Each structure stands twice: as structure tokens, then as C-alpha cells.
């Protein structure tokens, strides 16, 4: 009997791992494609002038966190579609996504308005007038694509929630393929267009966002995989009750993602007075660690789908099993990423610069980046699982406490003050990141254990409501 149970558990584990990994791989590829969009903008703007390069870098610090906030709010659609799919009620997802599309359009317009109005913040930051002008041109160009990318994210929630993640990957690479020639034409002034520099990068990014929306609409309309959801069956006006429900669950996710990304941006501003070498070293370590973060972030999205699907299909025991397997995969990747960063800390900076001072300091920061890979992987995996449970409000509060009341103050004290010994500069801030991410990992891990145990105790074989 024991051997039979062991064999059954092994079979379940292998099956869940295989499904999770094959679900996550296209999401990882899609996220990498999106990250490469920023790389293309940076590389092409840098060939125009240092001013255009600075404008793109500064503009990214505004629109990327805003984009992640928007993405986070709409992630709840993926969770709900996955639960409907697991329970065999795909016909409910059409009406859900139609309401989610309205929510996406509204949030996209609001984000667009925000990006159009950040000029006073640039003045408050004492950004030079010539740099402010180019940055605002770049941001306004990108902002024009936000209504489209918001609607795209809502529709993507349907595809991802049905475990159909390959379309997102393919559309992401099509967008990247369009971004390169669009940048070339608009940045350098080809085919009769004026050379617009960084502003052209922004317009090209907006064009890619609208193109990706068009691709997703065509795919959902023509593919028979989505017929059961009845997305295009009728037209629905926004219903306040549904909008409030989706926003109530999705807004905490968006705020949590924004809090984490904006913390990194604020650190860059706080160390700005420590010199160009310090800022450059921080940027090198941050850029590479951000690339590796795309893997656990994408894995977290896949965990959301698997937990939601298993909850709808087999109940709370299956949902908790999927969460545990996802956490194991996240920790395995963290070990690999940490080993690479630690073992090649002196070599990775060479991908970015030949400045020996920058290389030396960046190599030190990579040691800290290697350490926080584990806590970062845990908190991302737990957050993904909690989204699958549609538990979002308390995790938001826990992450805000971890990042803004524990991590950032710790980094400030260690990096810029003498309260706990000599000021450690950027190393102090990265030590603060370790503290903050570790706190988030502990908080979210405990919350997941509580939610999983409560759901398993009250509804072990079926879904009933959500944890408040």
C-alpha cells in the first residue's frame, strides 16, 4: 500500500512539473521578448546621443513600473479564467473577459494621462530642461500605446488562463520583430520620416503595442480553441458590480508589483549623489538581475494558472499541491541563478562596460544579488499561488510592509548613514534588498500556508468562495 501511494505521488509530481514547465516556458519567452524591447530602445537611442540615451533611461523609470501596475491589476483575469477552465465552465469566461477588457481600457487611459503629466516630477528632480523635453516626448509617445496594451493584457488573461501560453510568446516575438525596423525608421529618419531620436523610440513602442493588440484579437477570433468561452458572442457595456469586483481583487496585485519595481527605481535616485561609478555599477547589477527575474516572474504567472485550474478541477488539495511544486521549481532556478551570479561575478559586468572601477564595484553587488535570488524566488512563487487562490488584499499589505517599511529603510540606514557603522554606499542598499525580499518571502510563505490549510480544511475537494 505504501509503495502504491509513493508511486502515485511520484506520478502526480512528475505530471504537475511537466505541465507547469511547459506552461511557463512560453511565458518566459514572451517576457524576454518584452524585455528586449527596452534593450532595442536603449541601444538605438544611445547611437543618437547621450542625451537621447538618458531620456530613454529616465522615461523607462516612469513607464515600466506603470506598465507593471497595469499588468498586475489585470492578472486576476487569468486566475478566474483558469478556475472556470478547471471546473468546466468556460462559457463564463467570455462575459468575464468582456468586463475585464473594459477595466483594461479604463486603466490604460488613466495610465496614459499619468504619463502625460509627469513633467512637474522631472522639474522637482532638477532634470535639465533639454533632457526634460526629450524625456516627455518619449513618454508621450509610449503613453499613446497604453490603452492598447491594457486591452491586450485583458485578452491575454483569457489565453493564459486556458493554459494557451504559446500565442502570447509568438505575438511577443512578432512585436519585437516590428520594433526593430520601426525604431530604425523613426529614430534615424528613414523612408521620408524625420529623425526623432528618443521620441521615435516612444512612438515605435506605441505602434508595437497596438500591433500586438490586433494580433491577439485576430487570433482569439479565428482560433477554435476559444469558442467555448463565447467571447465574441455579444457586446456588453461595463457593469459597475463586475468592475468593482475585478478591481477589488486586481488592484492589490498591481500595487504590490508597483511597490517592488518603484523601490528599485527609488534606490537609483538615492545613490545618484554618490558618483557616476556607483550609479553605473548599480545599473549593471540591476539590469542583469532584472533579466534573471523574468524567469521566476513568469513562473509565478504559470503557478497562478495551475493553482486556479486545480482548485476548479480537483479542489483545495490539488491547488496546494500545485503551489508546492511551483515553489520547488522556483527554488531550483534560484539555485542556478545564484551559482551563475556568484561564480561569474567578475565576468558578467564585462558584458556592459570596460571601466575597471565599474566592473569591480558591480562584481561586489552581484554577490548580494546571488544571495537574494532565493528569497526573491520564494516571494514571487508564493504571490503567484495566492493569486490563484484569488487572495490579493493581505498579500499587498504584507509586500508593502516588507519593501517600504523594512527593506528600503534598512537600505537607507546601511547605505547612507552611520547609525550601524560606516555608510556602505550601494552595498548597504543591496543588503537592504536582501532584508526586504526575505521579509516578503517569510510573510507570503506564511500567508500561503494559512490560506492553503484553511481552504483544504473547509473545502478539500471543491472550490467555495475565496479567502478574505
VOVEX-724428 format. One record per residue (C-alpha): x, y, z. Coordinates in Angstrom, 1 decimal, decimal comma. Layout:
[[X; Y; Z]]
...
This chain:
[[0,0; 0,0; 0,0]]
[[2,8; 2,4; 0,9]]
[[4,7; 1,7; -2,3]]
[[1,5; 2,3; -4,3]]
[[0,9; 5,6; -2,6]]
[[4,6; 6,5; -3,2]]
[[4,2; 5,6; -6,9]]
[[1,0; 7,6; -7,2]]
[[2,6; 10,7; -5,6]]
[[5,7; 10,4; -7,8]]
[[3,4; 10,2; -10,9]]
[[1,4; 13,3; -9,8]]
[[4,6; 15,2; -9,1]]
[[6,1; 14,4; -12,5]]
[[2,9; 15,2; -14,3]]
[[2,5; 18,5; -12,5]]
[[6,1; 19,5; -13,1]]
[[5,8; 18,7; -16,8]]
[[2,6; 20,7; -17,2]]
[[4,0; 23,6; -15,1]]
[[7,2; 23,8; -17,0]]
[[5,6; 23,6; -20,5]]
[[3,2; 26,2; -19,4]]
[[5,9; 28,5; -18,1]]
[[8,4; 28,3; -21,0]]
[[6,3; 30,3; -23,5]]
[[5,5; 32,9; -20,8]]
[[9,3; 33,2; -20,1]]
[[10,0; 33,7; -23,8]]
[[7,2; 36,3; -24,1]]
[[8,6; 38,2; -21,1]]
[[12,1; 38,1; -22,5]]
[[10,8; 39,5; -25,8]]
[[9,2; 42,4; -23,9]]
[[12,5; 43,0; -22,0]]
[[14,3; 43,1; -25,3]]
[[12,0; 45,9; -26,5]]
[[13,6; 48,1; -23,9]]
[[17,1; 46,9; -24,9]]
[[16,4; 47,8; -28,5]]
[[15,2; 51,3; -27,5]]
[[18,3; 51,8; -25,3]]
[[20,8; 50,6; -27,9]]
[[19,3; 52,6; -30,8]]
[[18,8; 55,8; -28,7]]
[[22,4; 55,5; -27,5]]
[[23,7; 55,7; -31,0]]
[[22,0; 59,1; -31,5]]
[[23,4; 60,9; -28,5]]
[[24,0; 60,6; -24,7]]
[[21,0; 62,9; -24,2]]
[[18,6; 60,6; -26,1]]
[[20,0; 57,6; -24,2]]
[[19,5; 59,4; -20,8]]
[[15,9; 60,3; -21,9]]
[[15,0; 56,7; -22,6]]
[[16,6; 55,5; -19,3]]
[[14,7; 58,2; -17,4]]
[[11,5; 57,6; -19,2]]
[[11,7; 53,9; -18,5]]
[[11,8; 54,6; -14,8]]
[[8,3; 56,0; -15,2]]
[[6,5; 53,9; -17,8]]
[[7,9; 50,4; -16,8]]
[[6,5; 50,5; -13,2]]
[[3,3; 51,9; -14,6]]
[[3,1; 49,1; -17,1]]
[[3,7; 46,5; -14,4]]
[[1,0; 48,1; -12,2]]
[[-1,5; 47,8; -15,1]]
[[-0,4; 44,2; -15,8]]
[[-0,8; 43,3; -12,1]]
[[-4,4; 44,7; -11,9]]
[[-5,4; 42,6; -14,9]]
[[-3,7; 39,4; -13,7]]
[[-6,8; 38,5; -11,8]]
[[-8,5; 37,7; -15,1]]
[[-6,0; 34,9; -15,7]]
[[-6,8; 33,4; -12,3]]
[[-10,6; 33,5; -12,8]]
[[-10,4; 32,0; -16,3]]
[[-8,1; 29,2; -15,0]]
[[-10,7; 28,4; -12,3]]
[[-13,5; 28,4; -14,8]]
[[-11,5; 26,1; -17,1]]
[[-10,7; 23,7; -14,3]]
[[-14,4; 23,5; -13,2]]
[[-15,6; 23,0; -16,8]]
[[-17,4; 26,3; -17,0]]
[[-15,5; 28,0; -19,8]]
[[-18,8; 29,7; -21,0]]
[[-18,5; 32,0; -18,0]]
[[-15,1; 33,4; -19,2]]
[[-16,5; 35,3; -22,2]]
[[-18,5; 37,7; -20,1]]
[[-15,7; 37,9; -17,5]]
[[-13,1; 38,9; -20,2]]
[[-15,5; 41,4; -21,7]]
[[-15,8; 43,1; -18,4]]
[[-12,0; 42,8; -17,9]]
[[-11,5; 44,4; -21,3]]
[[-13,5; 47,5; -20,2]]
[[-11,4; 47,6; -17,0]]
[[-8,3; 47,4; -19,0]]
[[-9,3; 50,2; -21,3]]
[[-10,2; 52,5; -18,4]]
[[-6,9; 51,8; -16,6]]
[[-5,0; 52,2; -19,8]]
[[-6,4; 55,6; -20,4]]
[[-5,7; 56,7; -16,8]]
[[-2,1; 55,4; -17,1]]
[[-1,8; 57,3; -20,4]]
[[-3,0; 60,5; -18,7]]
[[-0,5; 60,0; -15,8]]
[[2,5; 59,6; -18,2]]
[[1,4; 62,8; -20,0]]
[[1,5; 64,7; -16,7]]
[[4,9; 63,7; -15,1]]
[[6,8; 66,8; -16,2]]
[[6,4; 68,5; -12,8]]
[[8,1; 65,5; -11,2]]
[[11,0; 65,9; -13,6]]
[[11,3; 69,6; -12,6]]
[[11,2; 68,6; -9,0]]
[[14,1; 66,2; -9,6]]
[[16,1; 69,1; -11,1]]
[[16,3; 67,3; -14,5]]
[[17,9; 69,7; -17,1]]
[[15,4; 71,4; -19,4]]
[[16,8; 69,9; -22,6]]
[[16,6; 66,4; -21,1]]
[[13,1; 67,0; -19,7]]
[[11,9; 68,0; -23,2]]
[[13,2; 64,8; -24,8]]
[[12,0; 62,6; -21,9]]
[[8,5; 64,0; -22,1]]
[[8,4; 63,4; -25,9]]
[[9,5; 59,8; -25,4]]
[[7,0; 59,2; -22,6]]
[[4,1; 60,8; -24,6]]
[[4,9; 58,5; -27,5]]
[[4,9; 55,4; -25,3]]
[[1,7; 56,6; -23,4]]
[[-0,3; 56,5; -26,7]]
[[0,0; 52,8; -26,7]]
[[-1,2; 52,2; -23,1]]
[[-4,9; 51,8; -23,9]]
[[-3,9; 49,1; -26,5]]
[[-1,5; 47,2; -24,2]]
[[-4,1; 47,3; -21,4]]
[[-6,7; 45,7; -23,6]]
[[-4,1; 43,2; -24,8]]
[[-3,3; 42,2; -21,3]]
[[-7,0; 41,6; -20,6]]
[[-7,3; 39,4; -23,6]]
[[-4,1; 37,7; -22,8]]
[[-5,7; 36,7; -19,5]]
[[-8,2; 34,5; -21,4]]
[[-5,5; 32,7; -23,4]]
[[-3,1; 32,2; -20,5]]
[[-5,9; 31,2; -18,2]]
[[-6,9; 28,4; -20,6]]
[[-3,2; 27,3; -20,5]]
[[-2,7; 28,5; -24,0]]
[[0,5; 30,5; -23,5]]
[[2,2; 30,0; -26,9]]
[[0,1; 32,7; -28,6]]
[[1,5; 35,2; -26,1]]
[[5,0; 34,1; -26,9]]
[[4,5; 34,3; -30,7]]
[[2,8; 37,7; -30,5]]
[[5,6; 39,0; -28,3]]
[[8,3; 38,0; -30,8]]
[[6,2; 39,4; -33,6]]
[[6,1; 42,7; -31,7]]
[[9,9; 42,6; -31,2]]
[[10,4; 41,9; -34,9]]
[[8,3; 45,0; -35,7]]
[[10,0; 47,2; -33,1]]
[[13,5; 47,0; -34,7]]
[[12,5; 48,4; -38,1]]
[[10,1; 50,8; -36,6]]
[[12,8; 52,2; -34,4]]
[[15,2; 52,3; -37,2]]
[[12,8; 54,4; -39,4]]
[[11,6; 56,8; -36,7]]
[[14,8; 57,2; -34,6]]
[[17,2; 57,8; -37,5]]
[[14,7; 59,3; -40,0]]
[[14,4; 56,8; -42,9]]
[[11,8; 56,5; -45,7]]
[[11,0; 60,2; -45,6]]
[[10,3; 60,4; -41,8]]
[[12,2; 63,0; -39,8]]
[[14,9; 61,7; -37,4]]
[[13,2; 61,8; -34,0]]
[[15,8; 60,2; -31,7]]
[[14,4; 59,0; -28,4]]
[[10,9; 60,4; -29,2]]
[[10,9; 58,0; -32,2]]
[[11,6; 55,1; -29,7]]
[[8,4; 56,0; -27,8]]
[[6,3; 56,2; -30,9]]
[[7,7; 52,9; -32,1]]
[[6,9; 51,2; -28,8]]
[[3,3; 52,5; -29,0]]
[[2,9; 51,1; -32,6]]
[[4,1; 47,7; -31,3]]
[[1,5; 47,8; -28,5]]
[[-1,3; 48,4; -31,0]]
[[0,1; 45,8; -33,4]]
[[0,2; 43,2; -30,6]]
[[-3,5; 44,0; -29,7]]
[[-4,5; 43,5; -33,3]]
[[-2,7; 40,1; -33,4]]
[[-4,4; 38,9; -30,2]]
[[-7,8; 40,0; -31,4]]
[[-7,4; 38,2; -34,7]]
[[-6,0; 35,0; -33,0]]
[[-8,8; 34,8; -30,5]]
[[-11,4; 35,4; -33,2]]
[[-10,1; 32,8; -35,6]]
[[-8,9; 30,0; -33,3]]
[[-11,5; 27,4; -32,3]]
[[-9,7; 26,9; -29,0]]
[[-11,7; 29,8; -27,6]]
[[-15,1; 29,1; -29,0]]
[[-16,4; 27,6; -25,7]]
[[-15,7; 30,9; -23,9]]
[[-18,1; 32,8; -26,2]]
[[-16,0; 35,9; -26,0]]
[[-17,4; 37,4; -29,2]]
[[-21,0; 36,2; -28,7]]
[[-22,4; 39,6; -27,8]]
[[-21,4; 43,1; -26,8]]
[[-21,6; 44,1; -23,1]]
[[-21,4; 47,5; -21,6]]
[[-19,4; 47,8; -18,3]]
[[-21,3; 46,7; -15,2]]
[[-20,3; 48,5; -12,1]]
[[-20,7; 45,5; -9,8]]
[[-18,4; 43,4; -12,0]]
[[-15,9; 46,2; -12,4]]
[[-15,7; 46,8; -8,7]]
[[-15,2; 43,0; -8,0]]
[[-12,4; 42,7; -10,6]]
[[-10,7; 45,9; -9,4]]
[[-11,1; 44,9; -5,8]]
[[-9,1; 41,7; -6,5]]
[[-6,7; 43,1; -9,1]]
[[-5,8; 46,5; -7,7]]
[[-3,8; 44,9; -4,8]]
[[-1,8; 42,9; -7,2]]
[[-0,9; 46,0; -9,3]]
[[0,0; 48,0; -6,2]]
[[2,3; 45,2; -4,9]]
[[4,1; 44,9; -8,3]]
[[4,4; 48,7; -8,5]]
[[5,8; 48,9; -4,9]]
[[8,5; 46,4; -5,7]]
[[9,6; 47,9; -9,0]]
[[9,4; 51,5; -7,8]]
[[11,6; 50,6; -4,8]]
[[14,4; 49,7; -7,2]]
[[13,9; 53,0; -9,1]]
[[14,0; 55,0; -5,9]]
[[17,3; 53,4; -4,9]]
[[18,8; 54,5; -8,1]]
[[17,7; 58,1; -7,3]]
[[19,0; 57,9; -3,7]]
[[22,5; 56,8; -4,7]]
[[22,7; 59,4; -7,5]]
[[24,8; 61,7; -5,4]]
[[27,5; 59,1; -4,8]]
[[29,0; 59,5; -8,3]]
[[28,8; 58,1; -11,8]]
[[30,8; 54,9; -10,9]]
[[28,4; 54,0; -8,2]]
[[25,3; 54,7; -10,3]]
[[26,7; 52,7; -13,3]]
[[27,7; 49,7; -11,1]]
[[24,2; 49,7; -9,6]]
[[22,6; 49,8; -13,0]]
[[24,8; 47,0; -14,3]]
[[23,9; 44,7; -11,4]]
[[20,2; 45,7; -11,5]]
[[19,9; 45,2; -15,3]]
[[21,3; 41,7; -15,2]]
[[19,3; 40,7; -12,1]]
[[16,2; 42,1; -13,8]]
[[16,7; 39,8; -16,7]]
[[17,0; 36,8; -14,5]]
[[13,9; 37,9; -12,6]]
[[11,9; 37,4; -15,7]]
[[12,1; 33,6; -15,1]]
[[10,6; 33,4; -11,6]]
[[8,2; 36,2; -12,5]]
[[6,9; 34,2; -15,5]]
[[6,9; 31,0; -13,3]]
[[4,7; 32,9; -10,9]]
[[2,2; 33,6; -13,7]]
[[2,2; 29,9; -14,5]]
[[1,7; 29,0; -10,9]]
[[-1,3; 31,2; -10,8]]
[[-2,8; 29,3; -13,7]]
[[-2,1; 25,9; -12,3]]
[[-3,4; 26,7; -8,8]]
[[-6,5; 28,3; -10,2]]
[[-7,1; 25,4; -12,6]]
[[-6,5; 22,7; -10,0]]
[[-8,8; 24,5; -7,5]]
[[-11,6; 24,4; -10,1]]
[[-10,9; 20,9; -11,2]]
[[-10,0; 18,9; -8,1]]
[[-10,4; 21,2; -5,1]]
[[-8,1; 22,7; -2,5]]
[[-5,8; 19,7; -2,0]]
[[-4,8; 19,8; -5,7]]
[[-4,4; 23,6; -5,6]]
[[-2,0; 23,4; -2,6]]
[[-0,1; 20,6; -4,4]]
[[0,4; 22,8; -7,5]]
[[1,6; 25,6; -5,3]]
[[4,2; 23,4; -3,6]]
[[5,5; 22,0; -6,9]]
[[5,8; 25,6; -8,3]]
[[7,7; 26,7; -5,2]]
[[10,1; 23,8; -5,7]]
[[10,8; 24,8; -9,3]]
[[11,3; 28,4; -8,3]]
[[13,9; 27,4; -5,7]]
[[15,7; 25,2; -8,2]]
[[16,0; 28,1; -10,6]]
[[17,2; 30,4; -7,7]]
[[20,0; 28,0; -7,0]]
[[21,1; 28,0; -10,7]]
[[20,9; 31,8; -10,9]]
[[22,7; 32,3; -7,7]]
[[25,5; 30,0; -8,7]]
[[25,9; 31,9; -12,0]]
[[26,0; 35,3; -10,4]]
[[28,4; 34,2; -7,7]]
[[30,7; 32,2; -9,9]]
[[30,8; 34,8; -12,7]]
[[30,6; 38,0; -10,7]]
[[33,8; 39,3; -12,2]]
[[32,8; 38,4; -15,7]]
[[29,2; 39,5; -16,1]]
[[30,0; 43,2; -15,8]]
[[32,2; 42,9; -18,9]]
[[29,0; 42,5; -20,9]]
[[28,2; 46,1; -20,1]]
[[31,4; 48,1; -19,7]]
[[35,2; 48,1; -19,9]]
[[35,6; 50,5; -17,0]]
[[37,5; 48,7; -14,3]]
[[36,1; 50,8; -11,4]]
[[32,6; 50,0; -12,5]]
[[33,4; 46,3; -13,0]]
[[35,0; 46,0; -9,6]]
[[32,0; 47,5; -7,7]]
[[29,4; 45,7; -9,8]]
[[31,2; 42,4; -9,0]]
[[30,7; 43,1; -5,3]]
[[27,0; 43,9; -5,9]]
[[26,5; 40,6; -7,8]]
[[27,3; 38,7; -4,6]]
[[24,4; 40,3; -2,9]]
[[22,2; 39,7; -6,0]]
[[23,1; 36,0; -5,8]]
[[22,0; 35,9; -2,1]]
[[18,6; 37,4; -2,7]]
[[17,7; 35,0; -5,5]]
[[16,3; 32,6; -3,0]]
[[14,1; 34,9; -1,1]]
[[13,0; 36,6; -4,4]]
[[12,0; 33,3; -5,9]]
[[10,0; 32,3; -2,8]]
[[8,1; 35,5; -2,6]]
[[7,3; 35,5; -6,4]]
[[6,1; 31,9; -6,3]]
[[4,0; 32,4; -3,2]]
[[2,5; 35,6; -4,7]]
[[1,6; 33,6; -7,8]]
[[0,0; 30,9; -5,8]]
[[-2,0; 33,4; -3,7]]
[[-3,3; 35,0; -6,9]]
[[-4,5; 31,5; -7,9]]
[[-6,5; 31,4; -4,7]]
[[-7,7; 35,0; -5,5]]
[[-6,2; 36,1; -2,3]]
[[-4,8; 39,6; -3,0]]
[[-5,6; 42,2; -0,4]]
[[-3,5; 41,0; 2,6]]
[[-0,5; 39,9; 0,4]]
[[-0,5; 43,5; -0,9]]
[[-0,2; 44,9; 2,6]]
[[2,5; 42,3; 3,5]]
[[4,6; 43,2; 0,5]]
[[4,2; 47,0; 1,2]]
[[5,4; 46,4; 4,7]]
[[8,3; 44,2; 3,6]]
[[9,5; 46,6; 0,8]]
[[8,8; 50,1; 2,1]]
[[8,8; 49,7; 5,9]]
[[11,6; 47,1; 6,2]]
[[13,7; 46,8; 3,1]]
[[14,1; 50,4; 1,8]]
[[14,6; 52,0; 5,3]]
[[17,2; 49,3; 6,1]]
[[19,0; 50,0; 2,9]]
[[18,9; 53,8; 3,5]]
[[20,3; 53,3; 7,1]]
[[23,0; 50,9; 5,9]]
[[23,9; 52,8; 2,7]]
[[23,8; 56,5; 3,6]]
[[24,0; 56,8; 7,4]]
[[26,5; 56,0; 10,2]]
[[23,8; 54,6; 12,6]]
[[25,0; 51,0; 12,2]]
[[28,6; 51,7; 11,3]]
[[30,3; 53,5; 8,4]]
[[27,9; 54,2; 5,5]]
[[28,2; 51,3; 3,0]]
[[27,0; 53,1; -0,1]]
[[25,3; 50,9; -2,8]]
[[26,3; 47,7; -0,9]]
[[24,1; 48,9; 2,0]]
[[21,1; 49,3; -0,3]]
[[21,6; 45,9; -1,7]]
[[21,8; 44,5; 1,8]]
[[18,5; 46,2; 2,4]]
[[17,1; 44,5; -0,7]]
[[18,1; 41,1; 0,8]]
[[16,3; 42,1; 4,1]]
[[13,2; 43,3; 2,4]]
[[12,8; 40,4; 0,0]]
[[13,5; 37,9; 2,8]]
[[10,7; 39,6; 4,8]]
[[8,4; 39,3; 1,8]]
[[9,3; 35,7; 1,4]]
[[8,5; 34,9; 5,0]]
[[5,3; 36,9; 5,1]]
[[3,9; 35,5; 1,9]]
[[5,0; 32,0; 2,7]]
[[3,1; 32,1; 6,0]]
[[0,1; 33,5; 4,3]]
[[0,1; 30,8; 1,6]]
[[0,4; 28,1; 4,3]]
[[-2,6; 29,7; 6,2]]
[[-4,7; 30,0; 3,1]]
[[-3,9; 26,5; 1,8]]
[[-4,6; 24,9; 5,2]]
[[-7,8; 26,8; 5,6]]
[[-9,1; 26,0; 2,2]]
[[-8,1; 22,3; 2,5]]
[[-9,8; 22,1; 5,9]]
[[-13,1; 23,7; 4,8]]
[[-13,4; 22,7; 1,1]]
[[-10,8; 19,9; 0,4]]
[[-12,5; 18,6; -2,8]]
[[-14,2; 21,7; -4,2]]
[[-14,0; 25,5; -4,6]]
[[-16,3; 27,6; -2,5]]
[[-15,7; 31,3; -2,3]]
[[-12,4; 33,0; -1,6]]
[[-10,3; 33,6; 1,4]]
[[-10,9; 37,1; 2,8]]
